[in-house]
Amino acid sequence: MLKIRYPLDSQLANSIREMTPPKELHVNVRNLVLKVGKGAELRKGDIVAEHPSKGVGAFHASACGKVSGVNYHSLTVKCSGKAETVDPVNVETMGKGLELMRALQGLGVNVAQFESDVDVLVVNGQNPEPGISVAQQILRDGREELRAGLDMARRLLSPGRTVLAVPKGEETTIPGAETVGVKAKYPYSLDALVVRAITGKEFPEGVRAISVMDLYDLGRVVQTGLPITETLMSIAGHNYRVPIGTPVGHILNALSMAVFPGDIAVLGGPFRGEAIYSLDQGVKKGDHGLFVTSSDAIPAVQDAACINCGECVLQCPARIQPHLISRCAEYERFDEAVRYGLNSCFECGLCAFNCFARRPLLQYIRFAKAQILAKGRDARS
């Protein structure tokens, strides 16, 4: 078994930086319900799309401009440089109930995680993956936003106990939450493993986990009354506030980051992120990192046959068999994939990261889950 330590702690040298505004936005609208069409004039904060699933937050324009094109993948907005924004919504004064939930959803908050009361609310304050220090930055510089977000989350969930999980040795606190130290090592930053460290169980009843990034976004919505139009991203050792829909190519040019044919650009983290198909692809809500890997740095991922080395099984924190699940997914035998533990997968990416054959194990697992959901079946049935 490969024994590699994946530390999550980082040195923060400065505050959050502002990304140079792009001239054009490419807002991801794949599988979303469009609310605007070509030619529409948008203010910052106007709703451009909604998700068909209940409880998912709406999607908004992160700058003023005109919709110049729409295709299956993205909605293109030519930015005008104007500063006009939508009117704020005062959610802080609303009582707990349907009106508040609808208002938050309309402002981009995923309200599904706030739909029922819980016994324990766990705020995951760990950096999500190695190389991403956004959570650490928020805990240091976003205290007021976190306080406002936690007040709203506690109002919605009515927890009997609220816990802030931070790396062991840290003394960070948020009013209204007790602080508990957990291992600052990947994959112990995953919600299920953070919850296990606190409660002794991975999926206990009556426990809800929320990341500090989501809590920060909720707090900003509460404070400003304006929708979520930006994401915080770790890029080349610094943290940036990036408008949603900003093309990756614009970010690379703004930061003078070189990229060459064959290089891989990944939105998200090195374990769970997704390689982009074009430098025109826009940043999505929840993208907290951008990494560029040179073509000669690691062997290419390929649809090679499994060599039965067992490394993925040894690395798996969910104690399932990724090699068997991926084979079932590869040949569209999804029922068998479920029997082998598909729905117990945390999607940590350690199996694919450590695969000697360089099989796309995480992609196969995500493919199988998506196909099951597309058929209208419960992912945990």
Summary of the structure (lengths in Angstrom):
residues: 381
radius of gyration: 20.8
end to end distance: 32.1
largest distance: 59.4
contacts: 1209
relative contact order: 0.13
helix: 28%
strand: 21%
